[in-house]
Amino acid sequence: MLAVLMSMKPEWWEKILDGEKTLEIRKTHPQNERLEWPVTVLVYVSGTGAVQGQFLCPGEVSYRTMQDLEEMSFVPREDLLKYAKGRRLSGWIVQSPEKFDAPSPLAEFGLDRPPMSWQYVEIPDAAEE
């Protein structure tokens, strides 16, 4: 099954786990026709060397006011504008975040380094296990 592996700073992951952050801001979003929605997003937490958990992304919001993006993502408006550099931002909707009991090394996903932002990865389909 095709999924997404996303790199994230520890403070943002904690806000997602706490239910405070319901939107993850990126410049792009998944558009692969092989994806099944909602998309499983595996979270590599920077500085830990491992995938720490996952969330479901039922879709993205590519146009909202900066105020909405700021409130849902916890990213200050000035940081959003700086990151966007005049481009439209994509807000990945975050649902059902889950922290793994045992973190998974990147090698389990066939990787030797984390993605700069995100990338597609193949994972076993839970129904097939």
GUBA-59029 format. One record per atom (N, C-alpha, C): residue number from 1; residue in one letter; x, y, z. Coordinates in steps of 0.1 Angstrom, whole numbers. Example, Ala and Ser with C-alpha at 12.3 -4.5 7.8 and 13.67 -1.06 7.14 Angstrom:
<sites>
site i: 1 | aa: a | u: 132 | v: -57 | w: 78
site i: 1 | aa: a | u: 123 | v: -45 | w: 78
site i: 1 | aa: a | u: 132 | v: -33 | w: 78
site i: 2 | aa: s | u: 128 | v: -22 | w: 71
site i: 2 | aa: s | u: 137 | v: -11 | w: 71
site i: 2 | aa: s | u: 129 | v: 0 | w: 79
</sites>
This chain:
<sites>
site i: 1 | aa: m | u: 9 | v: -12 | w: 0
site i: 1 | aa: m | u: 0 | v: 0 | w: 0
site i: 1 | aa: m | u: 9 | v: 12 | w: 0
site i: 2 | aa: l | u: 5 | v: 22 | w: -8
site i: 2 | aa: l | u: 13 | v: 34 | w: -9
site i: 2 | aa: l | u: 9 | v: 44 | w: 3
site i: 3 | aa: a | u: 19 | v: 49 | w: 10
site i: 3 | aa: a | u: 17 | v: 58 | w: 21
site i: 3 | aa: a | u: 27 | v: 70 | w: 19
site i: 4 | aa: v | u: 27 | v: 79 | w: 29
site i: 4 | aa: v | u: 36 | v: 90 | w: 29
site i: 4 | aa: v | u: 44 | v: 90 | w: 41
site i: 5 | aa: l | u: 57 | v: 93 | w: 40
site i: 5 | aa: l | u: 66 | v: 95 | w: 51
site i: 5 | aa: l | u: 70 | v: 109 | w: 52
site i: 6 | aa: m | u: 67 | v: 116 | w: 63
site i: 6 | aa: m | u: 69 | v: 130 | w: 65
site i: 6 | aa: m | u: 79 | v: 133 | w: 76
site i: 7 | aa: s | u: 88 | v: 142 | w: 74
site i: 7 | aa: s | u: 97 | v: 146 | w: 84
site i: 7 | aa: s | u: 90 | v: 158 | w: 92
site i: 8 | aa: m | u: 92 | v: 158 | w: 105
site i: 8 | aa: m | u: 86 | v: 168 | w: 113
site i: 8 | aa: m | u: 94 | v: 171 | w: 125
site i: 9 | aa: k | u: 94 | v: 184 | w: 130
site i: 9 | aa: k | u: 101 | v: 187 | w: 142
site i: 9 | aa: k | u: 93 | v: 182 | w: 154
site i: 10 | aa: p | u: 101 | v: 179 | w: 165
site i: 10 | aa: p | u: 94 | v: 173 | w: 177
site i: 10 | aa: p | u: 83 | v: 181 | w: 182
site i: 11 | aa: e | u: 84 | v: 194 | w: 183
site i: 11 | aa: e | u: 74 | v: 203 | w: 189
site i: 11 | aa: e | u: 61 | v: 202 | w: 181
site i: 12 | aa: w | u: 62 | v: 201 | w: 167
site i: 12 | aa: w | u: 49 | v: 200 | w: 159
site i: 12 | aa: w | u: 43 | v: 186 | w: 161
site i: 13 | aa: w | u: 51 | v: 176 | w: 163
site i: 13 | aa: w | u: 45 | v: 162 | w: 165
site i: 13 | aa: w | u: 38 | v: 162 | w: 178
site i: 14 | aa: e | u: 44 | v: 168 | w: 188
site i: 14 | aa: e | u: 37 | v: 168 | w: 201
site i: 14 | aa: e | u: 24 | v: 176 | w: 201
site i: 15 | aa: k | u: 23 | v: 187 | w: 193
site i: 15 | aa: k | u: 11 | v: 194 | w: 192
site i: 15 | aa: k | u: 0 | v: 186 | w: 185
site i: 16 | aa: i | u: 4 | v: 178 | w: 175
site i: 16 | aa: i | u: -5 | v: 169 | w: 168
site i: 16 | aa: i | u: -10 | v: 158 | w: 177
site i: 17 | aa: l | u: -1 | v: 152 | w: 185
site i: 17 | aa: l | u: -5 | v: 142 | w: 195
site i: 17 | aa: l | u: -15 | v: 147 | w: 205
site i: 18 | aa: d | u: -13 | v: 160 | w: 209
site i: 18 | aa: d | u: -21 | v: 166 | w: 219
site i: 18 | aa: d | u: -35 | v: 171 | w: 213
site i: 19 | aa: g | u: -36 | v: 170 | w: 200
site i: 19 | aa: g | u: -49 | v: 174 | w: 194
site i: 19 | aa: g | u: -50 | v: 189 | w: 191
site i: 20 | aa: e | u: -39 | v: 196 | w: 194
site i: 20 | aa: e | u: -39 | v: 211 | w: 192
site i: 20 | aa: e | u: -37 | v: 214 | w: 177
site i: 21 | aa: k | u: -29 | v: 207 | w: 170
site i: 21 | aa: k | u: -25 | v: 210 | w: 156
site i: 21 | aa: k | u: -33 | v: 200 | w: 147
site i: 22 | aa: t | u: -42 | v: 206 | w: 139
site i: 22 | aa: t | u: -51 | v: 198 | w: 131
site i: 22 | aa: t | u: -48 | v: 199 | w: 116
site i: 23 | aa: l | u: -38 | v: 207 | w: 113
site i: 23 | aa: l | u: -34 | v: 210 | w: 99
site i: 23 | aa: l | u: -19 | v: 211 | w: 99
site i: 24 | aa: e | u: -13 | v: 203 | w: 90
site i: 24 | aa: e | u: 2 | v: 203 | w: 87
site i: 24 | aa: e | u: 4 | v: 211 | w: 74
site i: 25 | aa: i | u: 12 | v: 221 | w: 75
site i: 25 | aa: i | u: 14 | v: 230 | w: 63
site i: 25 | aa: i | u: 26 | v: 225 | w: 55
site i: 26 | aa: r | u: 24 | v: 224 | w: 42
site i: 26 | aa: r | u: 35 | v: 220 | w: 33
site i: 26 | aa: r | u: 33 | v: 228 | w: 20
site i: 27 | aa: k | u: 43 | v: 229 | w: 12
site i: 27 | aa: k | u: 42 | v: 235 | w: -1
site i: 27 | aa: k | u: 35 | v: 227 | w: -12
site i: 28 | aa: t | u: 35 | v: 214 | w: -9
site i: 28 | aa: t | u: 29 | v: 204 | w: -19
site i: 28 | aa: t | u: 20 | v: 194 | w: -11
site i: 29 | aa: h | u: 13 | v: 186 | w: -18
site i: 29 | aa: h | u: 5 | v: 176 | w: -12
site i: 29 | aa: h | u: 5 | v: 163 | w: -21
site i: 30 | aa: p | u: 1 | v: 152 | w: -16
site i: 30 | aa: p | u: 1 | v: 140 | w: -24
site i: 30 | aa: p | u: -9 | v: 141 | w: -36
site i: 31 | aa: q | u: -4 | v: 136 | w: -47
site i: 31 | aa: q | u: -13 | v: 136 | w: -59
site i: 31 | aa: q | u: -12 | v: 123 | w: -67
site i: 32 | aa: n | u: -6 | v: 113 | w: -61
site i: 32 | aa: n | u: -4 | v: 101 | w: -68
site i: 32 | aa: n | u: -17 | v: 93 | w: -70
site i: 33 | aa: e | u: -21 | v: 89 | w: -82
site i: 33 | aa: e | u: -33 | v: 82 | w: -84
site i: 33 | aa: e | u: -34 | v: 68 | w: -77
site i: 34 | aa: r | u: -23 | v: 63 | w: -73
site i: 34 | aa: r | u: -23 | v: 50 | w: -66
site i: 34 | aa: r | u: -27 | v: 52 | w: -51
site i: 35 | aa: l | u: -27 | v: 64 | w: -46
site i: 35 | aa: l | u: -30 | v: 66 | w: -32
site i: 35 | aa: l | u: -45 | v: 63 | w: -29
site i: 36 | aa: e | u: -47 | v: 56 | w: -18
site i: 36 | aa: e | u: -60 | v: 54 | w: -13
site i: 36 | aa: e | u: -63 | v: 64 | w: -1
site i: 37 | aa: w | u: -74 | v: 71 | w: -2
site i: 37 | aa: w | u: -77 | v: 81 | w: 8
site i: 37 | aa: w | u: -86 | v: 75 | w: 19
site i: 38 | aa: p | u: -85 | v: 78 | w: 31
site i: 38 | aa: p | u: -74 | v: 87 | w: 37
site i: 38 | aa: p | u: -60 | v: 81 | w: 36
site i: 39 | aa: v | u: -51 | v: 89 | w: 34
site i: 39 | aa: v | u: -37 | v: 85 | w: 33
site i: 39 | aa: v | u: -31 | v: 83 | w: 46
site i: 40 | aa: t | u: -23 | v: 72 | w: 48
site i: 40 | aa: t | u: -15 | v: 70 | w: 60
site i: 40 | aa: t | u: -3 | v: 79 | w: 59
site i: 41 | aa: v | u: 0 | v: 87 | w: 69
site i: 41 | aa: v | u: 12 | v: 96 | w: 69
site i: 41 | aa: v | u: 20 | v: 91 | w: 81
site i: 42 | aa: l | u: 32 | v: 85 | w: 78
site i: 42 | aa: l | u: 41 | v: 81 | w: 88
site i: 42 | aa: l | u: 50 | v: 93 | w: 92
site i: 43 | aa: v | u: 52 | v: 95 | w: 105
site i: 43 | aa: v | u: 59 | v: 107 | w: 109
site i: 43 | aa: v | u: 73 | v: 104 | w: 114
site i: 44 | aa: y | u: 83 | v: 108 | w: 107
site i: 44 | aa: y | u: 97 | v: 108 | w: 111
site i: 44 | aa: y | u: 100 | v: 121 | w: 119
site i: 45 | aa: v | u: 103 | v: 119 | w: 132
site i: 45 | aa: v | u: 106 | v: 131 | w: 141
site i: 45 | aa: v | u: 120 | v: 134 | w: 140
site i: 46 | aa: s | u: 123 | v: 146 | w: 136
site i: 46 | aa: s | u: 137 | v: 151 | w: 135
site i: 46 | aa: s | u: 145 | v: 149 | w: 148
site i: 47 | aa: g | u: 157 | v: 144 | w: 146
site i: 47 | aa: g | u: 166 | v: 142 | w: 158
site i: 47 | aa: g | u: 164 | v: 129 | w: 165
site i: 48 | aa: t | u: 154 | v: 121 | w: 161
site i: 48 | aa: t | u: 152 | v: 108 | w: 168
site i: 48 | aa: t | u: 157 | v: 97 | w: 161
site i: 49 | aa: g | u: 159 | v: 98 | w: 148
site i: 49 | aa: g | u: 164 | v: 88 | w: 139
site i: 49 | aa: g | u: 154 | v: 77 | w: 136
site i: 50 | aa: a | u: 141 | v: 80 | w: 139
site i: 50 | aa: a | u: 131 | v: 69 | w: 137
site i: 50 | aa: a | u: 117 | v: 75 | w: 134
site i: 51 | aa: v | u: 109 | v: 67 | w: 128
site i: 51 | aa: v | u: 95 | v: 70 | w: 126
site i: 51 | aa: v | u: 88 | v: 68 | w: 139
site i: 52 | aa: q | u: 82 | v: 78 | w: 145
site i: 52 | aa: q | u: 76 | v: 78 | w: 158
site i: 52 | aa: q | u: 61 | v: 75 | w: 159
site i: 53 | aa: g | u: 54 | v: 77 | w: 147
site i: 53 | aa: g | u: 40 | v: 75 | w: 147
site i: 53 | aa: g | u: 34 | v: 77 | w: 134
site i: 54 | aa: q | u: 21 | v: 79 | w: 134
site i: 54 | aa: q | u: 14 | v: 81 | w: 121
site i: 54 | aa: q | u: 1 | v: 89 | w: 124
site i: 55 | aa: f | u: -5 | v: 94 | w: 113
site i: 55 | aa: f | u: -18 | v: 100 | w: 113
site i: 55 | aa: f | u: -25 | v: 97 | w: 100
site i: 56 | aa: l | u: -38 | v: 99 | w: 100
site i: 56 | aa: l | u: -45 | v: 98 | w: 87
site i: 56 | aa: l | u: -48 | v: 111 | w: 81
site i: 57 | aa: c | u: -46 | v: 113 | w: 68
site i: 57 | aa: c | u: -49 | v: 125 | w: 61
site i: 57 | aa: c | u: -60 | v: 123 | w: 51
site i: 58 | aa: p | u: -72 | v: 127 | w: 55
site i: 58 | aa: p | u: -84 | v: 125 | w: 45
site i: 58 | aa: p | u: -84 | v: 134 | w: 33
site i: 59 | aa: g | u: -75 | v: 144 | w: 34
site i: 59 | aa: g | u: -75 | v: 154 | w: 22
site i: 59 | aa: g | u: -66 | v: 166 | w: 26
site i: 60 | aa: e | u: -66 | v: 175 | w: 17
site i: 60 | aa: e | u: -58 | v: 188 | w: 20
site i: 60 | aa: e | u: -67 | v: 200 | w: 17
site i: 61 | aa: v | u: -62 | v: 211 | w: 23
site i: 61 | aa: v | u: -69 | v: 224 | w: 21
site i: 61 | aa: v | u: -59 | v: 233 | w: 14
site i: 62 | aa: s | u: -61 | v: 236 | w: 1
site i: 62 | aa: s | u: -51 | v: 244 | w: -6
site i: 62 | aa: s | u: -54 | v: 259 | w: -5
site i: 63 | aa: y | u: -66 | v: 262 | w: -1
site i: 63 | aa: y | u: -69 | v: 276 | w: 0
site i: 63 | aa: y | u: -77 | v: 279 | w: 13
site i: 64 | aa: r | u: -71 | v: 287 | w: 21
site i: 64 | aa: r | u: -78 | v: 291 | w: 33
site i: 64 | aa: r | u: -72 | v: 305 | w: 36
site i: 65 | aa: t | u: -78 | v: 313 | w: 45
site i: 65 | aa: t | u: -72 | v: 325 | w: 48
site i: 65 | aa: t | u: -59 | v: 322 | w: 57
site i: 66 | aa: m | u: -50 | v: 332 | w: 57
site i: 66 | aa: m | u: -38 | v: 330 | w: 65
site i: 66 | aa: m | u: -42 | v: 328 | w: 80
site i: 67 | aa: q | u: -53 | v: 335 | w: 84
site i: 67 | aa: q | u: -57 | v: 333 | w: 98
site i: 67 | aa: q | u: -61 | v: 319 | w: 101
site i: 68 | aa: d | u: -69 | v: 313 | w: 92
site i: 68 | aa: d | u: -73 | v: 299 | w: 94
site i: 68 | aa: d | u: -61 | v: 290 | w: 94
site i: 69 | aa: l | u: -52 | v: 292 | w: 85
site i: 69 | aa: l | u: -40 | v: 283 | w: 85
site i: 69 | aa: l | u: -32 | v: 285 | w: 98
site i: 70 | aa: e | u: -31 | v: 297 | w: 102
site i: 70 | aa: e | u: -23 | v: 300 | w: 115
site i: 70 | aa: e | u: -30 | v: 293 | w: 127
site i: 71 | aa: e | u: -43 | v: 294 | w: 128
site i: 71 | aa: e | u: -50 | v: 288 | w: 139
site i: 71 | aa: e | u: -50 | v: 273 | w: 139
site i: 72 | aa: m | u: -51 | v: 267 | w: 127
site i: 72 | aa: m | u: -52 | v: 252 | w: 127
site i: 72 | aa: m | u: -38 | v: 246 | w: 127
site i: 73 | aa: s | u: -28 | v: 253 | w: 123
site i: 73 | aa: s | u: -14 | v: 247 | w: 122
site i: 73 | aa: s | u: -5 | v: 251 | w: 134
site i: 74 | aa: f | u: -9 | v: 262 | w: 141
site i: 74 | aa: f | u: -1 | v: 267 | w: 152
site i: 74 | aa: f | u: 12 | v: 274 | w: 147
site i: 75 | aa: v | u: 13 | v: 276 | w: 134
site i: 75 | aa: v | u: 24 | v: 283 | w: 128
site i: 75 | aa: v | u: 21 | v: 298 | w: 127
site i: 76 | aa: p | u: 29 | v: 307 | w: 133
site i: 76 | aa: p | u: 26 | v: 321 | w: 132
site i: 76 | aa: p | u: 25 | v: 326 | w: 118
site i: 77 | aa: r | u: 16 | v: 336 | w: 116
site i: 77 | aa: r | u: 14 | v: 341 | w: 102
site i: 77 | aa: r | u: 27 | v: 345 | w: 95
site i: 78 | aa: e | u: 35 | v: 352 | w: 102
site i: 78 | aa: e | u: 48 | v: 357 | w: 96
site i: 78 | aa: e | u: 56 | v: 346 | w: 91
site i: 79 | aa: d | u: 56 | v: 334 | w: 98
site i: 79 | aa: d | u: 64 | v: 323 | w: 94
site i: 79 | aa: d | u: 57 | v: 316 | w: 82
site i: 80 | aa: l | u: 44 | v: 316 | w: 82
site i: 80 | aa: l | u: 37 | v: 310 | w: 70
site i: 80 | aa: l | u: 40 | v: 318 | w: 57
site i: 81 | aa: l | u: 40 | v: 332 | w: 59
site i: 81 | aa: l | u: 43 | v: 340 | w: 47
site i: 81 | aa: l | u: 57 | v: 338 | w: 42
site i: 82 | aa: k | u: 66 | v: 337 | w: 52
site i: 82 | aa: k | u: 80 | v: 335 | w: 48
site i: 82 | aa: k | u: 82 | v: 322 | w: 41
site i: 83 | aa: y | u: 76 | v: 311 | w: 47
site i: 83 | aa: y | u: 77 | v: 298 | w: 41
site i: 83 | aa: y | u: 70 | v: 298 | w: 27
site i: 84 | aa: a | u: 59 | v: 304 | w: 25
site i: 84 | aa: a | u: 52 | v: 304 | w: 12
site i: 84 | aa: a | u: 59 | v: 310 | w: 1
site i: 85 | aa: k | u: 66 | v: 321 | w: 4
site i: 85 | aa: k | u: 74 | v: 329 | w: -6
site i: 85 | aa: k | u: 65 | v: 332 | w: -18
site i: 86 | aa: g | u: 52 | v: 336 | w: -15
site i: 86 | aa: g | u: 43 | v: 340 | w: -26
site i: 86 | aa: g | u: 35 | v: 328 | w: -32
site i: 87 | aa: r | u: 38 | v: 316 | w: -28
site i: 87 | aa: r | u: 31 | v: 304 | w: -34
site i: 87 | aa: r | u: 20 | v: 301 | w: -25
site i: 88 | aa: r | u: 11 | v: 293 | w: -31
site i: 88 | aa: r | u: -1 | v: 288 | w: -23
site i: 88 | aa: r | u: 4 | v: 277 | w: -14
site i: 89 | aa: l | u: -1 | v: 276 | w: -2
site i: 89 | aa: l | u: 3 | v: 266 | w: 7
site i: 89 | aa: l | u: -8 | v: 255 | w: 8
site i: 90 | aa: s | u: -3 | v: 243 | w: 11
site i: 90 | aa: s | u: -12 | v: 232 | w: 12
site i: 90 | aa: s | u: -13 | v: 227 | w: 27
site i: 91 | aa: g | u: -25 | v: 227 | w: 32
site i: 91 | aa: g | u: -27 | v: 222 | w: 46
site i: 91 | aa: g | u: -32 | v: 208 | w: 46
site i: 92 | aa: w | u: -24 | v: 199 | w: 51
site i: 92 | aa: w | u: -27 | v: 185 | w: 52
site i: 92 | aa: w | u: -36 | v: 183 | w: 64
site i: 93 | aa: i | u: -48 | v: 178 | w: 63
site i: 93 | aa: i | u: -57 | v: 176 | w: 74
site i: 93 | aa: i | u: -52 | v: 164 | w: 82
site i: 94 | aa: v | u: -51 | v: 166 | w: 95
site i: 94 | aa: v | u: -46 | v: 156 | w: 105
site i: 94 | aa: v | u: -57 | v: 150 | w: 112
site i: 95 | aa: q | u: -58 | v: 137 | w: 112
site i: 95 | aa: q | u: -68 | v: 129 | w: 119
site i: 95 | aa: q | u: -62 | v: 117 | w: 125
site i: 96 | aa: s | u: -67 | v: 113 | w: 137
site i: 96 | aa: s | u: -63 | v: 100 | w: 144
site i: 96 | aa: s | u: -48 | v: 98 | w: 145
site i: 97 | aa: p | u: -41 | v: 108 | w: 151
site i: 97 | aa: p | u: -27 | v: 107 | w: 153
site i: 97 | aa: p | u: -24 | v: 95 | w: 163
site i: 98 | aa: e | u: -14 | v: 88 | w: 161
site i: 98 | aa: e | u: -10 | v: 77 | w: 169
site i: 98 | aa: e | u: 5 | v: 76 | w: 171
site i: 99 | aa: k | u: 9 | v: 75 | w: 183
site i: 99 | aa: k | u: 24 | v: 74 | w: 186
site i: 99 | aa: k | u: 27 | v: 59 | w: 187
site i: 100 | aa: f | u: 37 | v: 54 | w: 181
site i: 100 | aa: f | u: 41 | v: 40 | w: 181
site i: 100 | aa: f | u: 47 | v: 37 | w: 195
site i: 101 | aa: d | u: 44 | v: 25 | w: 199
site i: 101 | aa: d | u: 50 | v: 20 | w: 212
site i: 101 | aa: d | u: 65 | v: 18 | w: 210
site i: 102 | aa: a | u: 69 | v: 13 | w: 198
site i: 102 | aa: a | u: 83 | v: 12 | w: 195
site i: 102 | aa: a | u: 85 | v: 19 | w: 182
site i: 103 | aa: p | u: 94 | v: 29 | w: 182
site i: 103 | aa: p | u: 97 | v: 36 | w: 169
site i: 103 | aa: p | u: 103 | v: 27 | w: 159
site i: 104 | aa: s | u: 101 | v: 30 | w: 146
site i: 104 | aa: s | u: 105 | v: 22 | w: 135
site i: 104 | aa: s | u: 117 | v: 29 | w: 128
site i: 105 | aa: p | u: 128 | v: 22 | w: 127
site i: 105 | aa: p | u: 140 | v: 28 | w: 119
site i: 105 | aa: p | u: 136 | v: 30 | w: 105
site i: 106 | aa: l | u: 143 | v: 40 | w: 99
site i: 106 | aa: l | u: 140 | v: 43 | w: 85
site i: 106 | aa: l | u: 143 | v: 31 | w: 76
site i: 107 | aa: a | u: 153 | v: 23 | w: 79
site i: 107 | aa: a | u: 156 | v: 11 | w: 71
site i: 107 | aa: a | u: 144 | v: 2 | w: 69
site i: 108 | aa: e | u: 134 | v: 2 | w: 78
site i: 108 | aa: e | u: 122 | v: -6 | w: 77
site i: 108 | aa: e | u: 114 | v: -2 | w: 64
site i: 109 | aa: f | u: 116 | v: 10 | w: 60
site i: 109 | aa: f | u: 109 | v: 16 | w: 48
site i: 109 | aa: f | u: 119 | v: 17 | w: 36
site i: 110 | aa: g | u: 130 | v: 10 | w: 37
site i: 110 | aa: g | u: 140 | v: 10 | w: 26
site i: 110 | aa: g | u: 147 | v: 23 | w: 24
site i: 111 | aa: l | u: 148 | v: 31 | w: 35
site i: 111 | aa: l | u: 155 | v: 44 | w: 34
site i: 111 | aa: l | u: 167 | v: 45 | w: 43
site i: 112 | aa: d | u: 177 | v: 52 | w: 39
site i: 112 | aa: d | u: 189 | v: 54 | w: 48
site i: 112 | aa: d | u: 190 | v: 69 | w: 53
site i: 113 | aa: r | u: 180 | v: 77 | w: 48
site i: 113 | aa: r | u: 180 | v: 91 | w: 53
site i: 113 | aa: r | u: 165 | v: 96 | w: 52
site i: 114 | aa: p | u: 161 | v: 105 | w: 61
site i: 114 | aa: p | u: 147 | v: 110 | w: 61
site i: 114 | aa: p | u: 145 | v: 119 | w: 49
site i: 115 | aa: p | u: 133 | v: 121 | w: 45
site i: 115 | aa: p | u: 130 | v: 130 | w: 34
site i: 115 | aa: p | u: 131 | v: 145 | w: 40
site i: 116 | aa: m | u: 134 | v: 154 | w: 31
site i: 116 | aa: m | u: 135 | v: 168 | w: 35
site i: 116 | aa: m | u: 121 | v: 173 | w: 39
site i: 117 | aa: s | u: 111 | v: 169 | w: 32
site i: 117 | aa: s | u: 97 | v: 173 | w: 36
site i: 117 | aa: s | u: 89 | v: 160 | w: 37
site i: 118 | aa: w | u: 86 | v: 154 | w: 26
site i: 118 | aa: w | u: 78 | v: 141 | w: 26
site i: 118 | aa: w | u: 81 | v: 134 | w: 13
site i: 119 | aa: q | u: 78 | v: 121 | w: 13
site i: 119 | aa: q | u: 79 | v: 113 | w: 1
site i: 119 | aa: q | u: 70 | v: 101 | w: 2
site i: 120 | aa: y | u: 68 | v: 94 | w: -9
site i: 120 | aa: y | u: 59 | v: 82 | w: -9
site i: 120 | aa: y | u: 68 | v: 70 | w: -4
site i: 121 | aa: v | u: 61 | v: 61 | w: 3
site i: 121 | aa: v | u: 68 | v: 48 | w: 7
site i: 121 | aa: v | u: 57 | v: 37 | w: 6
site i: 122 | aa: e | u: 62 | v: 25 | w: 4
site i: 122 | aa: e | u: 53 | v: 14 | w: 4
site i: 122 | aa: e | u: 53 | v: 7 | w: 18
site i: 123 | aa: i | u: 41 | v: 5 | w: 23
site i: 123 | aa: i | u: 40 | v: -2 | w: 36
site i: 123 | aa: i | u: 30 | v: -14 | w: 34
site i: 124 | aa: p | u: 31 | v: -24 | w: 42
site i: 124 | aa: p | u: 22 | v: -35 | w: 41
site i: 124 | aa: p | u: 8 | v: -31 | w: 44
site i: 125 | aa: d | u: -2 | v: -36 | w: 37
site i: 125 | aa: d | u: -16 | v: -33 | w: 39
site i: 125 | aa: d | u: -20 | v: -41 | w: 51
site i: 126 | aa: a | u: -26 | v: -34 | w: 61
site i: 126 | aa: a | u: -31 | v: -41 | w: 73
site i: 126 | aa: a | u: -40 | v: -52 | w: 70
site i: 127 | aa: a | u: -48 | v: -51 | w: 60
site i: 127 | aa: a | u: -58 | v: -62 | w: 57
site i: 127 | aa: a | u: -51 | v: -74 | w: 51
site i: 128 | aa: e | u: -39 | v: -73 | w: 46
site i: 128 | aa: e | u: -32 | v: -84 | w: 41
site i: 128 | aa: e | u: -23 | v: -91 | w: 51
site i: 129 | aa: e | u: -21 | v: -85 | w: 63
site i: 129 | aa: e | u: -13 | v: -91 | w: 73
site i: 129 | aa: e | u: -20 | v: -102 | w: 81
</sites>
